[in-house]
């Protein structure tokens, strides 16, 4: 892609007409047209104004490199962190359930102590998820572009929700262990987050 083609691309991405862009840069519309068709190139001072107008770096405008590399790296890092947080939280939930089973079968401990440790581990896992999704995702809210909902992902969410609800009610009524079956919703939340992560990774690979 040439410099002119990049100028044309970023002008359209910013919803600017040639007249509007010419007015902002204090040049004629014909000058913009010549830039975009590579009949001429912007002067050095105009390159700085173009970068400021498009909110990009000079390397990105001239070489077309910086933005793609940075965005891909940032996206990969975010997905990696999300995967670690979700995986570790799910691991803690399984540890909590395993502790209940182990303590009940093999240890002669006070029930209050067993339940307390169980609740502490669950609380740690839940706080970890809340901390990440409330704080980390909030940092990117101003940078996010509004996306259309993916019908396929929404359908998967609906199906998983229905299955989780039916499973929760069936297990709860048959075992009468309502004090334990609420864990199904913690696992459900982690599973939904995992689906979203895998879906985003799939989308990133498809877009490359």
Secondary structure as GFF3:
##gff-version 3
##sequence-region A 1 208
A	DSSP	alpha_helix	3	13	.	.	.	ID=ss1
A	DSSP	alpha_helix	18	25	.	.	.	ID=ss2
A	DSSP	alpha_helix	29	36	.	.	.	ID=ss3
A	DSSP	alpha_helix	44	54	.	.	.	ID=ss4
A	DSSP	alpha_helix	58	62	.	.	.	ID=ss5
A	DSSP	alpha_helix	66	106	.	.	.	ID=ss6
A	DSSP	alpha_helix	111	131	.	.	.	ID=ss7
A	DSSP	pi_helix	132	136	.	.	.	ID=ss8
A	DSSP	alpha_helix	137	139	.	.	.	ID=ss9
A	DSSP	alpha_helix	151	175	.	.	.	ID=ss10
A	DSSP	alpha_helix	178	181	.	.	.	ID=ss11
A	DSSP	alpha_helix	183	207	.	.	.	ID=ss12
###
